[in-house]
Amino acid sequence: MDRPKVIVHPGPENYDLLILQHEHRSQAVWDGNLTGKNACLTIRRADHEFWNHVRQYPLHNHILNYFERCGFGGFLAVGNVQYDEGIITALIERWRPETHTFHMRTGECTITLQDVEVLYGIPVDGHPLVQRNVKNITKSRWRELMYNLTGWLPGEEAIIGNSMLVITQLSNHLETLIANNDIIDEHTVRLSGSKLSLHFLLDIVDLDAIGGKAWGAAALSYLYSCLCRASMANSRDVCGFIVLLQVWAWERIIPMQPLLRPPRVNERDIVFAQKWTRRGVRESEARAVLVVCRDVLDNLTNDQAHGIHGVRHLAYSVQESPLEWTFPPLPSCANVRISKTPVTML
């Protein structure tokens, strides 16, 4: 007796909404076009030098106070997080730019403003980040602004175009400061041909006003944009607030959670994401093994996912011990109000 033929459909059952399937990364995976070195996305990050510097030269209390006032204290508390290219790539393969959600076996889910505020403590309420009349600022004005805020006046050659600072010029200036202060710098500043937009100077003119801006909303919005670009078949890298995606995956998907060492005496976490810095044994982790990560998501069950059984709101709650967290799911809803910010789930 002949075996019955099994037909596996590689894409959506209905293309009325998911109109980008033919350009999507999942289609390229099905067609066998993303294999070998092209399978995993390259994660672009530029914070290694920052964390190395902070580890060697701890930040002064005055600087830490500025971070707290600006709403970035949780970011420093979490510190450097090593990325898992396998998890991130597998998740992006399931990200749909048409709906801004991950399409899981258990339903659709997404990263919300609540995740940003609870996991990292970055404020999502406040004024939007809007910079008006930026194009009207001249190069000389940018140089003057840099001098007023940092004490360093970059030369004309340090700024390309109207507002792009050459990182090499900044690195040379920092090395001069280190030499003048007789600091033995075992960690050499890495020279780079990259460029940095000076638009951020407008946001630090008034440090007291920074804490009143919705940085979390801006970070999440940019992450959505980066995920949409990376989910296309022709993309080879991804950038943005990827550490949020990494921690979100650990927090939500049980089979992907790394092993954590027990907390030390009097060790308290400032934000939820900080607990993932206590990762202990790493030999058992399927790091960067994309096939394994895909298999986990392909076989994901409701019991293995915290609050991603369809598009749901997930409430974080803290018990008597700040290290014991539960995740009670609320009924599905279209809009959820978190603090003062209305959050559209779908």
C-alpha positions as CSV (number, residue, x, y, z in Angstrom):
1,M,0.0,0.0,0.0
2,D,1.4,3.4,-1.0
3,R,2.0,5.9,1.7
4,P,-0.2,9.0,1.6
5,K,1.5,12.0,0.2
6,V,2.2,14.8,2.7
7,I,2.2,18.3,1.4
8,V,4.0,20.9,3.5
9,H,3.0,24.5,2.9
10,P,6.1,26.7,3.3
11,G,4.3,30.0,3.8
12,P,1.1,31.7,5.1
13,E,-2.2,30.1,4.3
14,N,-3.6,33.6,3.4
15,Y,-1.5,36.2,1.7
16,D,-4.0,39.1,2.0
17,L,-2.1,40.6,4.9
18,L,1.4,39.0,4.7
19,I,2.1,40.4,1.3
20,L,5.9,40.4,1.7
21,Q,6.3,36.6,1.9
22,H,8.1,36.3,-1.4
23,E,10.8,38.8,-0.1
24,H,10.8,37.4,3.5
25,R,13.7,35.6,5.1
26,S,11.5,32.6,5.9
27,Q,10.9,32.1,2.2
28,A,14.7,32.1,1.6
29,V,15.2,29.6,4.4
30,W,12.5,27.3,2.8
31,D,14.1,27.6,-0.6
32,G,17.5,26.6,0.8
33,N,19.1,30.0,-0.1
34,L,20.3,30.7,3.5
35,T,22.8,28.1,4.5
36,G,26.3,28.0,5.9
37,K,27.8,31.4,6.8
38,N,24.8,33.2,5.4
39,A,22.4,31.5,7.8
40,C,23.1,33.6,10.9
41,L,22.7,37.4,10.8
42,T,25.7,39.5,11.8
43,I,24.8,41.6,14.9
44,R,26.2,45.1,14.6
45,R,27.2,46.5,18.0
46,A,29.5,49.3,19.0
47,D,29.4,49.1,22.8
48,H,32.2,46.7,23.4
49,E,34.7,49.6,23.8
50,F,32.4,51.3,26.2
51,W,32.0,48.3,28.5
52,N,35.8,47.6,28.4
53,H,36.5,51.2,29.4
54,V,33.9,51.1,32.2
55,R,35.4,47.8,33.5
56,Q,38.9,49.3,33.6
57,Y,37.9,52.8,34.7
58,P,34.7,52.7,36.8
59,L,32.5,55.7,36.3
60,H,32.5,58.5,38.9
61,N,29.5,58.9,41.1
62,H,28.7,62.2,39.5
63,I,28.5,60.4,36.1
64,L,26.4,57.6,37.6
65,N,24.1,60.3,39.0
66,Y,23.7,61.7,35.5
67,F,22.8,58.3,34.1
68,E,20.2,57.9,36.8
69,R,18.7,61.3,36.1
70,C,18.5,60.6,32.5
71,G,16.7,57.3,33.1
72,F,19.6,55.0,31.9
73,G,20.6,53.6,35.3
74,G,19.1,50.2,34.5
75,F,21.2,50.0,31.4
76,L,24.3,50.4,33.4
77,A,23.1,47.9,36.0
78,V,22.6,45.2,33.4
79,G,25.9,45.8,31.8
80,N,27.4,44.0,28.8
81,V,25.3,41.0,27.5
82,Q,26.8,38.5,25.1
83,Y,24.5,38.0,22.2
84,D,23.3,34.6,21.0
85,E,23.2,34.9,17.2
86,G,21.2,31.7,16.9
87,I,18.3,32.9,19.0
88,I,18.2,36.3,17.5
89,T,18.3,35.0,13.9
90,A,15.7,32.4,14.6
91,L,13.4,35.1,16.1
92,I,13.9,37.5,13.2
93,E,13.0,34.7,10.8
94,R,9.6,34.7,12.4
95,W,9.2,38.5,12.6
96,R,6.6,39.9,10.2
97,P,7.0,43.6,9.1
98,E,3.3,43.6,8.0
99,T,2.1,43.2,11.6
100,H,5.2,44.0,13.8
101,T,4.8,40.7,15.5
102,F,6.6,37.4,15.8
103,H,4.6,34.5,14.3
104,M,5.1,31.6,16.7
105,R,3.5,28.2,16.7
106,T,1.5,29.3,19.7
107,G,0.3,32.5,18.1
108,E,1.5,36.1,17.5
109,C,3.5,38.0,20.1
110,T,5.6,41.1,20.2
111,I,7.9,43.2,22.4
112,T,6.0,46.0,24.2
113,L,6.7,49.2,26.0
114,Q,6.1,47.3,29.2
115,D,9.0,45.0,28.4
116,V,11.3,48.0,27.8
117,E,10.3,49.7,31.1
118,V,10.3,46.6,33.3
119,L,13.3,44.7,31.8
120,Y,15.6,47.8,31.5
121,G,13.9,50.5,33.5
122,I,14.1,52.9,30.5
123,P,11.2,55.4,30.7
124,V,8.5,55.1,28.1
125,D,6.4,58.1,29.3
126,G,7.4,61.6,28.5
127,H,8.0,64.0,25.6
128,P,8.7,62.4,22.1
129,L,12.2,62.7,20.8
130,V,11.8,65.3,18.1
131,Q,14.6,67.5,16.8
132,R,13.4,70.5,14.9
133,N,15.4,72.5,12.3
134,V,18.4,70.2,12.6
135,K,19.2,70.7,8.9
136,N,19.6,74.5,9.5
137,I,22.5,74.0,12.0
138,T,25.8,74.8,10.3
139,K,29.1,72.9,10.8
140,S,30.6,75.8,12.8
141,R,27.6,75.7,15.1
142,W,28.1,71.9,15.7
143,R,31.8,72.5,16.5
144,E,30.9,75.3,18.9
145,L,28.3,73.0,20.5
146,M,30.8,70.2,20.9
147,Y,33.3,72.6,22.6
148,N,30.7,74.0,25.0
149,L,29.6,70.6,26.1
150,T,32.9,68.7,26.2
151,G,35.7,71.2,26.1
152,W,37.0,69.8,22.8
153,L,36.9,71.8,19.6
154,P,37.1,69.4,16.7
155,G,38.8,70.7,13.6
156,E,37.1,71.3,10.3
157,E,38.4,68.0,9.0
158,A,36.8,66.1,11.9
159,I,33.3,66.7,10.6
160,I,32.2,65.3,7.3
161,G,29.3,66.8,5.5
162,N,27.4,69.0,7.9
163,S,27.1,66.9,11.1
164,M,29.0,63.6,10.9
165,L,32.0,63.3,13.3
166,V,34.9,61.1,12.3
167,I,35.5,58.6,15.2
168,T,39.2,58.6,14.5
169,Q,39.4,62.3,15.5
170,L,37.6,61.6,18.7
171,S,39.8,58.6,19.5
172,N,43.0,60.7,19.0
173,H,41.6,63.3,21.3
174,L,40.9,60.7,24.0
175,E,44.4,59.3,23.7
176,T,45.8,62.7,24.2
177,L,43.8,63.2,27.4
178,I,45.0,59.8,28.7
179,A,48.7,60.7,27.9
180,N,48.4,64.2,29.5
181,N,47.0,62.6,32.7
182,D,49.7,60.0,32.9
183,I,47.2,57.2,32.8
184,I,48.6,53.8,31.8
185,D,46.0,52.7,29.4
186,E,46.4,49.0,28.8
187,H,43.2,49.0,26.8
188,T,44.2,51.0,23.7
189,V,41.4,53.0,22.1
190,R,40.5,51.3,18.9
191,L,40.7,53.6,15.9
192,S,37.9,53.4,13.5
193,G,36.8,55.0,10.2
194,S,33.2,55.1,11.4
195,K,31.3,58.3,11.7
196,L,29.0,59.5,14.5
197,S,26.0,61.9,14.0
198,L,26.3,64.9,16.2
199,H,22.5,65.2,16.5
200,F,22.8,63.7,20.0
201,L,24.4,66.9,21.3
202,L,21.0,68.6,21.1
203,D,19.7,66.1,23.6
204,I,22.4,66.6,26.2
205,V,22.3,70.4,26.3
206,D,19.8,70.2,29.2
207,L,20.5,67.0,31.1
208,D,17.6,67.6,33.4
209,A,15.2,67.5,30.4
210,I,16.6,64.1,29.2
211,G,14.8,62.2,31.9
212,G,11.5,63.6,30.8
213,K,11.7,62.1,27.3
214,A,10.3,58.8,26.1
215,W,13.6,57.1,25.4
216,G,12.0,53.6,25.8
217,A,9.4,54.4,23.1
218,A,12.1,55.7,20.8
219,A,14.3,52.6,21.4
220,L,11.5,50.2,20.8
221,S,10.4,52.0,17.6
222,Y,13.9,51.9,16.2
223,L,14.2,48.2,17.1
224,Y,10.9,47.5,15.2
225,S,12.4,49.2,12.2
226,C,15.6,47.3,12.4
227,L,13.8,44.0,12.8
228,C,11.7,44.8,9.7
229,R,14.8,45.4,7.6
230,A,16.6,42.3,8.9
231,S,13.6,40.1,8.2
232,M,14.1,40.5,4.5
233,A,15.9,37.8,2.6
234,N,18.6,40.1,1.3
235,S,19.7,41.3,4.7
236,R,22.9,40.1,6.2
237,D,23.0,42.0,9.5
238,V,20.9,43.6,12.2
239,C,21.3,46.5,14.6
240,G,19.3,48.5,17.1
241,F,18.4,47.6,20.7
242,I,19.1,43.9,20.1
243,V,20.0,43.3,23.7
244,L,16.3,43.9,24.5
245,L,15.3,41.2,22.1
246,Q,17.9,38.9,23.6
247,V,16.7,39.4,27.2
248,W,13.1,39.3,26.1
249,A,13.6,35.9,24.5
250,W,15.3,34.6,27.7
251,E,12.5,36.0,29.8
252,R,9.7,34.6,27.6
253,I,10.8,31.3,26.1
254,I,11.7,28.7,28.7
255,P,13.7,26.3,26.5
256,M,16.0,29.2,25.5
257,Q,16.8,30.3,29.0
258,P,20.4,29.9,30.1
259,L,21.3,28.4,33.5
260,L,21.7,31.0,36.2
261,R,23.9,30.8,39.3
262,P,22.2,31.4,42.7
263,P,22.2,35.0,43.8
264,R,24.8,36.0,46.3
265,V,24.0,37.2,49.8
266,N,22.5,40.7,49.7
267,E,22.6,40.7,45.9
268,R,19.6,42.6,44.6
269,D,18.5,43.3,41.1
270,I,17.6,46.9,40.2
271,V,15.8,45.8,37.0
272,F,14.5,42.5,35.8
273,A,17.1,42.0,33.0
274,Q,19.9,42.2,35.6
275,K,19.2,38.6,36.7
276,W,20.5,37.3,33.3
277,T,23.9,38.6,34.1
278,R,24.2,35.8,36.6
279,R,24.5,33.2,33.9
280,G,26.8,30.5,35.2
281,V,27.4,27.3,33.2
282,R,27.6,28.1,29.5
283,E,29.0,24.9,28.1
284,S,25.4,23.4,27.9
285,E,24.0,26.4,26.0
286,A,23.3,25.9,22.3
287,R,25.0,29.2,21.5
288,A,24.8,30.3,17.9
289,V,23.4,26.9,16.9
290,L,20.7,28.2,14.6
291,V,19.3,24.8,13.7
292,V,18.6,24.1,17.4
293,C,17.0,27.5,18.0
294,R,14.7,27.0,15.0
295,D,13.7,23.6,16.3
296,V,12.8,25.1,19.7
297,L,10.5,27.6,18.1
298,D,9.1,25.1,15.6
299,N,8.0,22.8,18.6
300,L,7.2,25.6,21.1
301,T,4.2,24.8,23.3
302,N,2.0,27.0,25.4
303,D,3.6,25.6,28.6
304,Q,7.1,26.6,27.3
305,A,6.2,30.3,26.7
306,H,5.6,33.0,29.2
307,G,2.6,35.1,27.9
308,I,3.1,34.6,24.2
309,H,0.1,32.4,23.6
310,G,-1.3,34.7,21.0
311,V,-1.1,38.5,21.3
312,R,-1.5,39.1,25.0
313,H,-0.6,41.5,27.7
314,L,1.8,40.1,30.3
315,A,1.9,41.6,33.7
316,Y,5.2,41.3,35.6
317,S,4.8,41.0,39.4
318,V,7.4,40.9,42.1
319,Q,6.9,38.6,45.2
320,E,8.4,39.1,48.6
321,S,11.8,38.3,47.3
322,P,12.8,40.5,44.3
323,L,14.3,37.4,42.7
324,E,11.0,35.5,42.6
325,W,9.0,36.7,39.6
326,T,5.7,35.4,38.2
327,F,4.0,36.1,35.0
328,P,0.2,36.1,35.3
329,P,-1.4,36.4,31.8
330,L,-4.3,38.7,31.4
331,P,-7.2,38.3,28.9
332,S,-6.3,39.2,25.3
333,C,-7.0,42.8,24.4
334,A,-6.3,45.2,21.5
335,N,-4.9,48.0,23.6
336,V,-3.3,48.0,27.0
337,R,-2.5,51.1,29.1
338,I,0.9,50.9,30.8
339,S,1.6,53.8,33.0
340,K,0.5,56.8,31.0
341,T,1.3,55.4,27.6
342,P,-1.3,53.6,25.4
343,V,0.3,50.5,23.9
344,T,-1.1,49.0,20.7
345,M,-0.5,45.3,20.8
346,L,-1.5,44.6,17.2
